[in-house]
Amino acid sequence: MLHTVPASPENCAWGYFDPAREPVITIDSGDTVVIDSVSGPPEVLPKEGFTILPEHLEIHEKCRPIMQGHILTGPVAVRGAKPGQVLEVKILDVELRQDWGYNVIRPLAGTLPYDFENSRLLNIPLDKQKNVARLPWGLELPLAPFFGVMGLAPPPNWGRITSIMPRAHAGNIDNKELIAGTTLYLPIFNEGALFSCGDGHGVQGDGEVCITAIETALRGTFQMIVRDDLGFIYPRAETPAHYITMGMDPDLDRCAEMALRDMIVLLGEQGGLSREDAYTLCSLAGDLRITQTVNGCKGVHMMMAKKLVHF
């Protein structure tokens, strides 16, 4: 069955994940849901020359940021999902909803917090037909849209948390690999799982170093499947060609260790490798990549080609 969740004041939470927030819709495992998002506070809206979505203005008027963070659409509850299970989120499609995005540099933020003393806002034209962004210095940059934030409600004992810092519930992972055609696996901490998304990106480099990508409004189409045959406790993902494990922590060394340890476990599960053989294969063919360095909890992900596991 196909469901639709528009971006609206009723369907959006500004700045936070909360295990106590009521779902905006409940679907069955295996159903598909189309979720709309908007991105950014009033000060990033372009003054003229672009189309501003009316629901974006309505959210600004009727909602207030509860915490510093993103405008998230959701949560979507999946009937029968229970703590200890895993939600498989198939990302079937991601498409632009507007003809502009924005990028911001802020003092005291980003990977170089002391190097740039003045704020800068760019409103960047997006050409959906050509699938490019037109940057001010003349470059047409190819787009690869994805949601920077996709996650479930956190463990109940955490309470309400900011959307900025990614953790075991996923959230603001900013992993540019998670485009249409990929799958995200999320450990479930609450009845119904409670999936939310937002922070649409037109394109982003690994690192997201200046603290923003091309932030924009997106429409995502997701199939959600409750998996009671999986028991891992940290997010994983896969593309058609690669397995992905993740680590998130303020310390990048710790992030790398987390992603590597989980890949060693994954290789044992998927390929039957011993820990020693898996560690060797990670050294010979695994790629540790910096997901982002700007969200408080930084991120590292490890990618392993599936053809090296199933040969």
VOBA-1610 file (N, C-alpha, C; in pm, whole numbers, padded with zeros to 5 digits, always signed):
BEGIN
Met+00084-00119+00000Met+00000+00000+00000Met+00087+00124+00000Leu+00043+00229-00068Leu+00117+00354-00079Leu+00053+00460+00009His+00134+00527+00090His+00089+00634+00179His+00166+00761+00144Thr+00109+00875+00183Thr+00172+01004+00159Thr+00173+01085+00288Val+00289+01145+00318Val+00301+01233+00435Val+00353+01368+00387Pro+00267+01468+00375Pro+00315+01600+00333Pro+00390+01671+00444Ala+00473+01766+00405Ala+00535+01856+00503Ala+00430+01957+00544Ser+00405+01969+00674Ser+00303+02060+00725Ser+00334+02088+00872Pro+00274+02193+00929Pro+00297+02218+01072Pro+00259+02100+01159Glu+00154+02027+01119Glu+00109+01912+01199Glu+00204+01793+01188Asn+00269+01780+01073Asn+00351+01661+01048Asn+00499+01683+01073Cys+00539+01803+01112Cys+00682+01833+01126Cys+00720+01863+01271Ala+00837+01816+01309Ala+00898+01848+01438Ala+01025+01928+01408Trp+01039+02042+01471Trp+01150+02133+01439Trp+01260+02117+01545Gly+01365+02046+01506Gly+01486+02044+01586Gly+01511+01920+01668Tyr+01419+01821+01665Tyr+01436+01715+01763Tyr+01376+01582+01717Phe+01428+01476+01781Phe+01365+01345+01785Phe+01311+01325+01927Asp+01193+01260+01938Asp+01134+01241+02069Asp+01056+01110+02071Pro+01095+01015+02155Pro+01021+00888+02160Pro+00877+00904+02205Ala+00842+01019+02265Ala+00705+01042+02311Ala+00619+01111+02205Arg+00678+01151+02093Arg+00599+01219+01989Arg+00507+01118+01921Glu+00381+01155+01905Glu+00283+01067+01843Glu+00310+01055+01694Pro+00290+00936+01637Pro+00311+00921+01492Pro+00209+01002+01413Val+00252+01051+01297Val+00161+01124+01209Val+00084+01028+01119Ile+00134+00906+01106Ile+00068+00802+01028Ile+00122+00667+01075Thr+00041+00563+01065Thr+00085+00427+01096Thr+00063+00341+00971Ile+00168+00270+00931Ile+00163+00187+00811Ile+00195+00043+00849Asp+00173-00048+00755Asp+00209-00188+00776Asp+00349-00215+00722Ser+00415-00313+00780Ser+00544-00357+00729Ser+00530-00398+00583Gly+00621-00348+00500Gly+00615-00375+00357Gly+00549-00265+00277Asp+00478-00172+00346Asp+00415-00061+00276Asp+00518+00041+00229Thr+00475+00122+00135Thr+00558+00230+00081Thr+00499+00363+00122Val+00585+00458+00160Val+00540+00589+00203Val+00621+00697+00132Val+00550+00798+00083Val+00613+00914+00020Val+00613+01027+00123Ile+00731+01078+00154Ile+00746+01180+00259Ile+00806+01306+00197Asp+00740+01419+00219Asp+00792+01548+00174Asp+00865+01617+00289Ser+00969+01693+00253Ser+01044+01768+00353Ser+01066+01910+00304Val+01093+01997+00400Val+01143+02132+00371Val+01268+02151+00455Ser+01348+02252+00421Ser+01475+02269+00491Ser+01506+02417+00511Gly+01534+02453+00636Gly+01587+02584+00664Gly+01493+02679+00736Pro+01548+02767+00822Pro+01471+02869+00893Pro+01440+02988+00802Pro+01362+03084+00849Pro+01323+03197+00764Pro+01439+03275+00704Glu+01548+03287+00777Glu+01657+03373+00730Glu+01730+03318+00608Val+01710+03192+00570Val+01778+03138+00452Val+01693+03148+00327Leu+01567+03191+00339Leu+01481+03197+00222Leu+01530+03304+00125Pro+01528+03276-00005Pro+01570+03377-00102Pro+01471+03492-00108Lys+01522+03611-00137Lys+01437+03730-00140Lys+01352+03735-00267Glu+01406+03690-00379Glu+01332+03696-00504Glu+01397+03601-00605Gly+01323+03572-00711Gly+01378+03493-00821Gly+01362+03344-00808Phe+01306+03297-00696Phe+01287+03154-00675Phe+01146+03127-00624Thr+01105+03002-00632Thr+00974+02961-00582Thr+00990+02907-00440Ile+00915+02965-00348Ile+00917+02919-00209Ile+00789+02839-00184Leu+00805+02718-00132Leu+00690+02632-00108Leu+00598+02692-00001Pro+00467+02698-00025Pro+00377+02759+00074Pro+00380+02687+00209Glu+00401+02554+00208Glu+00406+02483+00336Glu+00530+02518+00417His+00637+02560+00348His+00757+02605+00418His+00725+02731+00500Leu+00655+02825+00437Leu+00614+02947+00505Leu+00517+02917+00619Glu+00427+02824+00597Glu+00330+02790+00700Glu+00398+02725+00821Ile+00497+02640+00796Ile+00572+02579+00906Ile+00646+02686+00985His+00706+02781+00914His+00774+02892+00983His+00675+02971+01069Glu+00554+02989+01020Glu+00455+03070+01091Glu+00399+02997+01213Lys+00373+02867+01199Lys+00297+02796+01302Lys+00383+02708+01392Cys+00505+02677+01351Cys+00594+02594+01433Cys+00708+02680+01486Arg+00766+02635+01595Arg+00883+02700+01650Arg+00988+02593+01677Pro+01117+02628+01659Pro+01219+02528+01690Pro+01222+02496+01839Ile+01193+02371+01871Ile+01196+02326+02011Ile+01340+02314+02058Met+01427+02269+01967Met+01571+02264+01990Met+01639+02315+01863Gln+01765+02350+01875Gln+01840+02384+01755Gln+01855+02259+01669Gly+01812+02266+01544Gly+01821+02149+01459Gly+01737+02163+01335His+01700+02050+01278His+01638+02044+01147His+01485+02036+01156Ile+01419+02075+01046Ile+01275+02052+01034Ile+01256+01909+00982Leu+01199+01823+01065Leu+01182+01682+01031Leu+01035+01651+01005Thr+01009+01569+00906Thr+00874+01521+00879Thr+00858+01382+00941Gly+00753+01367+01021Gly+00728+01240+01087Gly+00692+01261+01233Pro+00688+01151+01309Pro+00735+01018+01271Pro+00628+00931+01205Val+00676+00837+01126Val+00594+00733+01067Val+00610+00607+01152Ala+00498+00554+01202Ala+00502+00430+01279Ala+00477+00312+01186Val+00545+00202+01214Val+00525+00079+01138Val+00462-00023+01232Arg+00344-00065+01197Arg+00266-00155+01282Arg+00342-00285+01310Gly+00351-00320+01437Gly+00416-00444+01477Gly+00564-00431+01507Ala+00625-00316+01477Ala+00768-00297+01506Ala+00789-00289+01657Lys+00893-00362+01703Lys+00919-00369+01846Lys+01067-00345+01874Pro+01097-00295+01995Pro+01238-00278+02032Pro+01314-00409+02018Gly+01435-00398+01969Gly+01519-00515+01946Gly+01516-00566+01804Gln+01414-00524+01727Gln+01410-00557+01585Gln+01484-00451+01505Val+01484-00466+01373Val+01552-00373+01283Val+01452-00328+01177Leu+01453-00199+01146Leu+01371-00147+01038Leu+01456-00135+00912Glu+01416-00208+00809Glu+01480-00198+00678Glu+01409-00088+00599Val+01485+00015+00561Val+01429+00128+00489Val+01487+00128+00347Lys+01408+00085+00253Lys+01451+00088+00113Lys+01422+00227+00056Ile+01527+00294+00011Ile+01513+00430-00043Ile+01487+00415-00193Leu+01360+00419-00228Leu+01320+00390-00366Leu+01341+00508-00459Asp+01320+00630-00407Asp+01334+00748-00492Asp+01358+00870-00404Val+01436+00964-00456Val+01459+01093-00391Val+01456+01199-00500Glu+01368+01298-00487Glu+01357+01399-00592Glu+01347+01539-00533Leu+01392+01637-00611Leu+01385+01776-00570Leu+01241+01824-00567Arg+01213+01917-00474Arg+01080+01978-00466Arg+01081+02127-00497Gln+01199+02185-00515Gln+01204+02329-00539Gln+01323+02362-00627Asp+01329+02488-00672Asp+01430+02530-00770Asp+01548+02601-00707Trp+01567+02582-00576Trp+01679+02646-00509Trp+01720+02564-00387Gly+01842+02588-00345Gly+01892+02537-00219Gly+01977+02645-00155Tyr+02029+02617-00039Tyr+02115+02716+00025Tyr+02237+02650+00086Asn+02341+02730+00102Asn+02463+02688+00170Asn+02505+02801+00262Val+02544+02766+00383Val+02580+02866+00483Val+02718+02834+00540Ile+02799+02938+00556Ile+02920+02933+00638Ile+02891+03014+00763Arg+02923+02958+00881Arg+02901+03030+01006Arg+03029+03033+01087Pro+03064+03148+01146Pro+03178+03150+01238Pro+03156+03053+01353Leu+03263+02996+01402Leu+03262+02905+01517Leu+03188+02775+01487Ala+03176+02741+01360Ala+03110+02617+01321Ala+03186+02555+01205Gly+03152+02431+01173Gly+03219+02363+01063Gly+03352+02302+01104Thr+03423+02250+01007Thr+03550+02182+01032Thr+03663+02281+01061Leu+03649+02404+01014Leu+03746+02511+01040Leu+03675+02625+01112Pro+03639+02607+01238Pro+03551+02702+01306Pro+03612+02840+01329Tyr+03747+02851+01326Tyr+03812+02979+01354Tyr+03871+03044+01229Asp+03855+02982+01114Asp+03918+03033+00992Asp+03831+03131+00915Phe+03700+03130+00941Phe+03608+03215+00865Phe+03528+03298+00965Glu+03556+03430+00968Glu+03502+03516+01072Glu+03365+03573+01039Asn+03324+03564+00912Asn+03197+03623+00870Asn+03103+03515+00816Ser+02975+03531+00847Ser+02875+03441+00792Ser+02857+03468+00643Arg+02822+03362+00570Arg+02787+03378+00429Arg+02671+03285+00395Leu+02572+03340+00329Leu+02458+03264+00280Leu+02456+03270+00129Leu+02450+03153+00065Leu+02431+03144-00080Leu+02297+03080-00107Asn+02215+03144-00188Asn+02098+03078-00246Asn+02136+03030-00384Ile+02128+02900-00404Ile+02187+02834-00521Ile+02076+02782-00612Pro+02074+02824-00739Pro+01973+02772-00831Pro+01994+02623-00859Leu+01882+02549-00861Leu+01884+02406-00891Leu+01803+02381-01018Asp+01864+02314-01112Asp+01798+02282-01239Asp+01762+02133-01237Lys+01635+02105-01209Lys+01592+01965-01197Lys+01605+01892-01329Gln+01575+01962-01440Gln+01580+01898-01571Gln+01722+01856-01608Lys+01819+01942-01582Lys+01959+01912-01612Lys+02029+01840-01497Asn+01964+01837-01380Asn+02019+01774-01260Asn+02152+01837-01218Val+02154+01971-01218Val+02275+02043-01177Val+02238+02159-01085Ala+02337+02201-01004Ala+02331+02325-00929Ala+02424+02425-00997Arg+02381+02550-01005Arg+02463+02653-01067Arg+02527+02737-00957Leu+02658+02720-00939Leu+02730+02790-00833Leu+02772+02928-00881Pro+02793+03022-00787Pro+02815+03162-00825Pro+02935+03186-00915Trp+03035+03099-00908Trp+03155+03121-00990Trp+03147+03052-01126Gly+03028+03002-01161Gly+03006+02950-01295Gly+03002+02799-01308Leu+03036+02728-01203Leu+03037+02582-01210Leu+02895+02526-01208Glu+02869+02430-01298Glu+02747+02351-01291Glu+02781+02218-01224Leu+02736+02204-01100Leu+02772+02089-01017Leu+02662+01984-01027Pro+02695+01861-01068Pro+02592+01756-01076Pro+02529+01729-00939Leu+02400+01706-00937Leu+02328+01680-00814Leu+02320+01530-00786Ala+02316+01495-00658Ala+02297+01357-00613Ala+02217+01364-00484Pro+02085+01389-00493Pro+02007+01421-00374Pro+01991+01304-00277Phe+01994+01337-00149Phe+01972+01239-00042Phe+01928+01314+00083Phe+01873+01242+00178Phe+01832+01300+00305Phe+01949+01293+00404Gly+01990+01410+00454Gly+02095+01412+00556Gly+02049+01348+00685Val+01919+01364+00716Val+01863+01306+00838Val+01761+01199+00802Met+01787+01079+00844Met+01692+00968+00844Met+01716+00892+00972Gly+01613+00875+01052Gly+01636+00806+01178Gly+01507+00768+01248Leu+01523+00690+01353Leu+01411+00647+01437Leu+01413+00723+01568Ala+01303+00716+01641Ala+01301+00774+01774Ala+01407+00705+01861Pro+01477+00781+01944Pro+01584+00724+02026Pro+01529+00642+02141Pro+01615+00572+02214Pro+01568+00497+02331Pro+01488+00585+02425Pro+01382+00531+02485Pro+01295+00613+02571Pro+01370+00684+02684Asn+01472+00621+02739Asn+01544+00683+02851Asn+01627+00803+02808Trp+01650+00819+02675Trp+01720+00939+02627Trp+01629+01061+02629Gly+01498+01039+02617Gly+01405+01150+02608Gly+01420+01224+02476Arg+01377+01348+02476Arg+01386+01432+02357Arg+01532+01474+02333Ile+01578+01458+02211Ile+01717+01492+02179Ile+01720+01578+02053Thr+01824+01659+02039Thr+01844+01740+01920Thr+01861+01652+01797Ser+01817+01705+01684Ser+01836+01633+01558Ser+01977+01648+01503Ile+02060+01730+01566Ile+02191+01761+01508Ile+02289+01645+01521Met+02290+01580+01637Met+02394+01480+01663Met+02345+01339+01628Pro+02413+01271+01535Pro+02376+01133+01503Pro+02427+01036+01608Arg+02347+00935+01631Arg+02386+00833+01728Arg+02329+00700+01683Ala+02303+00609+01776Ala+02256+00475+01740Ala+02122+00475+01668His+02042+00577+01692His+01912+00588+01623His+01930+00640+01480Ala+02052+00670+01440Ala+02090+00730+01312Ala+02065+00880+01319Gly+01965+00933+01248Gly+01942+01077+01252Gly+02030+01148+01152Asn+02106+01246+01199Asn+02182+01335+01111Asn+02314+01271+01067Ile+02305+01158+00996Ile+02426+01087+00957Ile+02495+01151+00838Asp+02422+01222+00752Asp+02483+01295+00640Asp+02570+01204+00553Asn+02519+01086+00522Asn+02595+00991+00441Asn+02551+01003+00295Lys+02639+01057+00212Lys+02603+01088+00073Lys+02582+00962-00011Glu+02617+00845+00041Glu+02594+00720-00033Glu+02446+00682-00036Leu+02364+00739+00054Leu+02227+00692+00073Leu+02130+00762-00023Ile+02158+00747-00151Ile+02074+00800-00257Ile+01966+00698-00293Ala+01883+00730-00392Ala+01781+00636-00437Ala+01848+00506-00483Gly+01787+00394-00445Gly+01841+00263-00481Gly+01923+00198-00372Thr+01940+00266-00259Thr+02015+00210-00147Thr+01920+00174-00034Thr+01973+00108+00069Thr+01891+00062+00181Thr+01961+00097+00312Leu+01884+00146+00408Leu+01932+00180+00540Leu+01867+00085+00640Tyr+01948+00032+00732Tyr+01899-00059+00836Tyr+01914+00011+00972Leu+01803+00022+01044Leu+01801+00099+01168Leu+01753+00014+01285Pro+01830+00007+01394Pro+01783-00065+01513Pro+01663+00007+01574Ile+01565-00070+01617Ile+01439-00015+01670Ile+01447-00009+01822Phe+01408+00106+01877Phe+01412+00127+02022Phe+01274+00149+02083Asn+01172+00165+01998Asn+01038+00196+02048Asn+00933+00119+01968Glu+00817+00098+02028Glu+00705+00040+01955Glu+00674+00126+01833Gly+00661+00062+01718Gly+00630+00135+01596Gly+00750+00188+01521Ala+00867+00183+01581Ala+00994+00229+01522Ala+01002+00381+01514Leu+00903+00449+01456Leu+00893+00595+01456Leu+01004+00660+01372Phe+00987+00652+01240Phe+01083+00703+01141Phe+01052+00847+01104Ser+01156+00930+01104Ser+01145+01068+01057Ser+01260+01098+00962Cys+01239+01197+00875Cys+01347+01238+00785Cys+01338+01387+00757Gly+01447+01441+00705Gly+01455+01582+00670Gly+01597+01616+00629Asp+01632+01745+00636Asp+01767+01788+00602Asp+01803+01745+00459Gly+01714+01778+00364Gly+01738+01738+00226Gly+01863+01803+00168His+01942+01724+00099His+02066+01771+00036His+02059+01750-00114Gly+02090+01855-00189Gly+02100+01840-00333Gly+02227+01768-00372Val+02334+01799-00302Val+02462+01730-00319Val+02549+01765-00200Gln+02640+01675-00165Gln+02729+01696-00051Gln+02857+01616-00071Gly+02968+01672-00032Gly+03093+01596-00028Gly+03108+01523+00104Asp+03186+01415+00105Asp+03221+01352+00232Asp+03285+01457+00322Gly+03234+01467+00444Gly+03286+01567+00537Gly+03187+01678+00565Glu+03117+01727+00462Glu+03026+01842+00474Glu+03094+01954+00553Val+03216+01990+00512Val+03309+02061+00598Val+03267+02201+00641Cys+03191+02274+00558Cys+03156+02411+00599Cys+03030+02415+00683Ile+02975+02303+00716Ile+02861+02271+00804Ile+02730+02253+00727Thr+02724+02293+00601Thr+02604+02270+00522Thr+02641+02214+00386Ala+02548+02137+00330Ala+02558+02093+00191Ala+02480+02194+00107Ile+02425+02154-00007Ile+02319+02233-00070Ile+02190+02184-00005Glu+02142+02263+00090Glu+02023+02227+00168Glu+01899+02262+00086Thr+01805+02168+00077Thr+01689+02192-00007Thr+01572+02104+00035Ala+01458+02125-00029Ala+01338+02044-00002Ala+01337+01923-00093Leu+01308+01806-00034Leu+01307+01682-00110Leu+01177+01605-00087Arg+01151+01516-00180Arg+01045+01415-00166Arg+01111+01278-00170Gly+01090+01200-00066Gly+01148+01066-00060Gly+01041+00960-00065Thr+01069+00852-00137Thr+00979+00737-00141Thr+01051+00620-00075Phe+00992+00568+00031Phe+01055+00466+00114Phe+00964+00345+00129Gln+01022+00226+00119Gln+00952+00105+00161Gln+01010+00063+00295Met+00923+00037+00392Met+00967+00007+00528Met+00926-00135+00565Ile+01026-00213+00607Ile+01005-00355+00636Ile+01062-00385+00775Val+00979-00440+00862Val+01026-00480+00994Val+01099-00614+00981Arg+01223-00617+01030Arg+01304-00738+01024Arg+01324-00793+01165Asp+01260-00907+01192Asp+01282-00971+01322Asp+01391-01077+01315Asp+01453-01090+01195Asp+01563-01184+01179Asp+01698-01116+01193Leu+01699-00987+01219Leu+01823-00911+01237Leu+01827-00858+01379Gly+01947-00852+01436Gly+01956-00810+01575Gly+02065-00711+01604Phe+02124-00651+01500Phe+02234-00558+01529Phe+02181-00429+01590Ile+02267-00360+01660Ile+02224-00249+01744Ile+02276-00115+01697Tyr+02332-00109+01576Tyr+02383+00017+01523Tyr+02347+00024+01375Pro+02326+00144+01321Pro+02285+00154+01180Pro+02386+00092+01084Arg+02332+00031+00981Arg+02410-00018+00867Arg+02337+00024+00739Ala+02404+00008+00627Ala+02340+00039+00499Ala+02403-00048+00392Glu+02338-00048+00276Glu+02399-00112+00161Glu+02355-00043+00033Thr+02447-00038-00060Thr+02418+00007-00195Thr+02408-00118-00282Pro+02374-00105-00411Pro+02376-00224-00494Pro+02511-00295-00497Ala+02619-00222-00472Ala+02753-00281-00486Ala+02829-00295-00355His+02787-00228-00248His+02867-00223-00126His+02784-00245+00000Tyr+02849-00305+00102Tyr+02800-00301+00239Tyr+02862-00178+00306Ile+02786-00117+00400Ile+02833+00002+00471Ile+02809-00017+00620Thr+02913+00004+00700Thr+02898+00012+00845Thr+02937+00152+00889Met+02896+00190+01009Met+02909+00329+01052Met+02959+00340+01195Gly+03026+00452+01221Gly+03063+00490+01357Gly+03039+00637+01376Met+02986+00674+01492Met+02955+00814+01522Met+02999+00846+01664Asp+03080+00951+01678Asp+03135+00987+01808Asp+03206+01122+01791Pro+03224+01201+01897Pro+03301+01323+01882Pro+03446+01300+01839Asp+03500+01181+01862Asp+03638+01148+01828Asp+03639+01068+01698Leu+03707+01119+01595Leu+03712+01048+01467Leu+03780+00913+01478Asp+03880+00900+01566Asp+03944+00770+01586Asp+03843+00668+01635Arg+03761+00710+01730Arg+03657+00621+01782Arg+03557+00585+01672Cys+03521+00684+01589Cys+03429+00656+01477Cys+03485+00547+01387Ala+03615+00561+01353Ala+03679+00462+01265Ala+03679+00324+01328Glu+03707+00318+01457Glu+03707+00189+01527Glu+03569+00126+01525Met+03465+00206+01548Met+03328+00154+01550Met+03289+00098+01414Ala+03316+00174+01308Ala+03280+00128+01174Ala+03358+00002+01136Leu+03485-00003+01171Leu+03568-00119+01141Leu+03522-00242+01218Arg+03498-00227+01347Arg+03454-00343+01427Arg+03324-00401+01373Asp+03231-00312+01333Asp+03104-00364+01283Asp+03121-00429+01146Met+03214-00380+01065Met+03239-00446+00937Met+03299-00585+00958Ile+03384-00600+01058Ile+03439-00732+01089Ile+03326-00828+01125Val+03231-00779+01205Val+03115-00862+01240Val+03033-00894+01115Leu+03008-00794+01032Leu+02929-00814+00910Leu+02992-00917+00818Leu+03123-00912+00804Leu+03191-01008+00716Leu+03181-01150+00770Gly+03176-01162+00902Gly+03152-01294+00958Gly+03011-01342+00929Glu+02915-01250+00939Glu+02775-01287+00913Glu+02751-01319+00765Gln+02801-01234+00677Gln+02770-01246+00535Gln+02862-01342+00460Gly+02988-01350+00503Gly+03085-01430+00428Gly+03143-01546+00504Gly+03106-01560+00633Gly+03159-01669+00713Gly+03306-01654+00747Leu+03360-01533+00741Leu+03502-01512+00767Leu+03530-01512+00917Ser+03646-01564+00952Ser+03693-01552+01090Ser+03724-01405+01117Arg+03735-01369+01245Arg+03769-01231+01279Arg+03902-01191+01218Glu+03997-01283+01219Glu+04129-01251+01163Glu+04122-01230+01013Asp+04048-01318+00943Asp+04035-01303+00798Asp+03958-01175+00763Ala+03855-01145+00841Ala+03778-01023+00816Ala+03862-00899+00838Tyr+03942-00898+00942Tyr+04032-00785+00970Tyr+04130-00766+00855Thr+04184-00878+00805Thr+04276-00871+00692Thr+04206-00814+00568Leu+04086-00865+00538Leu+04016-00816+00420Leu+03983-00667+00433Cys+03946-00622+00551Cys+03921-00479+00572Cys+04046-00397+00542Ser+04162-00449+00579Ser+04287-00378+00553Ser+04322-00378+00405Leu+04287-00485+00335Leu+04325-00497+00194Leu+04225-00430+00099Ala+04096-00429+00139Ala+03996-00387+00041Ala+03885-00299+00098Gly+03880-00279+00230Gly+03777-00193+00288Gly+03818-00047+00281Asp+03721+00039+00263Asp+03747+00183+00254Asp+03681+00255+00371Leu+03762+00314+00458Leu+03711+00400+00564Leu+03697+00541+00509Arg+03578+00598+00519Arg+03553+00731+00466Arg+03494+00820+00574Ile+03532+00945+00571Ile+03479+01041+00667Ile+03341+01085+00619Thr+03239+01050+00696Thr+03103+01084+00659Thr+03080+01234+00676Gln+03105+01283+00795Gln+03093+01426+00824Gln+03176+01459+00947Thr+03220+01586+00955Thr+03304+01631+01066Thr+03243+01752+01137Val+03110+01768+01129Val+03051+01895+01172Val+02930+01881+01264Asn+02892+01762+01304Asn+02766+01744+01377Asn+02783+01716+01525Gly+02898+01756+01583Gly+02921+01724+01723Gly+02968+01580+01736Cys+02880+01484+01715Cys+02920+01346+01689Cys+02960+01338+01543Lys+03088+01319+01517Lys+03136+01307+01379Lys+03104+01167+01327Gly+03135+01144+01201Gly+03100+01015+01144Gly+03207+00959+01052Val+03225+00828+01059Val+03309+00754+00965Val+03227+00634+00919His+03233+00604+00790His+03169+00482+00742His+03270+00397+00666Met+03253+00267+00673Met+03340+00174+00599Met+03257+00109+00490Met+03318+00104+00370Met+03252+00043+00255Met+03330-00080+00212Met+03256-00188+00186Met+03316-00313+00140Met+03237-00363+00019Ala+03307-00388-00091Ala+03241-00436-00212Ala+03179-00574-00186Lys+03053-00589-00223Lys+02984-00716-00203Lys+03049-00830-00281Lys+03104-00799-00397Lys+03164-00904-00479Lys+03286-00968-00412Leu+03343-00899-00312Leu+03456-00956-00239Leu+03410-01045-00124Val+03282-01035-00090Val+03226-01116+00017Val+03156-01238-00038His+03087-01220-00151His+03014-01329-00215His+03081-01357-00349Phe+03187-01435-00346Phe+03266-01458-00469Phe+03251-01602-00517
//
